[in-house]
Amino acid sequence: MDTARPGGRERRLATVRVLLRRARSDAPSPLRRTVCAALARASDALVREEIFEVSDVHVGISLALIVAILIICAGVVWWIFKTGYRIKP
């Protein structure tokens, strides 16, 4: 694994910090979804390589993603009811 190399652990932690900062500060855009997915994969990799413990992965990230998905789903349901999209009379 890359963590055996000098600086491998620090480089991976720095990557997660950059992604986390970007996910928090960016305005909503099509790129935000990609950043959140990359952050989830990077956090998973840190847990798998035993750099992080499962308890180190921030609970707030999980809650924020759940709330974001809930808001998106509620918006889609609202749009379906507003426009009547594919609702049989």
N, C-alpha and C positions, 0 to 999 in steps of 0.2 A: 504494500500500500504506500501511497504517497506520504503518509504521516511519518514514515520512517526517515524520510529525507529531512535534512535540517531546514526548519522554517515551514514545513508542510502543515503542521497543526496551526501555526499562526496565520498562514495564508488562507486556510479554510475558514478559520474564525473571522478573519477580516472580510472575506467574501460574504459571509452571513450577515455581518454587521452592516455592510454596504447595502445589501438587499433589504434588510429590515428598515434601515433609514429611508431608503427609496420608497418602500411600500407605505411607510408612515407619512411621508411628506409630499408625495406626488398627488397631483390633482387627478380626478377620475379620467381615465383615458383607455383606449384599447390596449395599451402597453401594460397597464396596471395588472391585468389578469395574468399576463406572462410573468411579471415580476413576482406576484404572489405564488405562482406555480413553481418558479425557480427557488423561491424562499422555502417552500414546503419540501422540495427535493433536497436542497442543501441541508436543511435541518434533519431530515431523515438520514442523510449520509453521515452527518456528525454523530447521530445516535448509533448507527450501524457500525461505525468505526470506533465506537466507544470514546469519542472525544467529549461528547455530551452524554449525560444520563437522560432518561426519558423525562425526569422531573425538571431538567434544565430548559427544555423547550417551553417557551413562554405560553402560558395558558391564554393570555390576551390575544395572541396570534390566532389560536383556534377559535376563540369566541368572536373575534372580528370577522374571520372568514365565514363562520356560521351566520352571523348577522347580515353580512353582505349577500350571501346566497338567499337568505330569507327575504331580504328587501327586493332582490331581483325577481324571485318567484312571485312575491306579492304584486310587483309591478306588472308582470306578465298576466297574472290573473285579473288585475284591474283593467288592463288593456283589452283582454278578451271580453270581459263583461261590458266595457264601454263601447267597443266596436261591434260586438255580437259575432265575432269571428268564429265561424264553424259551429255556431249554436243553432240547433234545429228549432224551428218555430213551434 
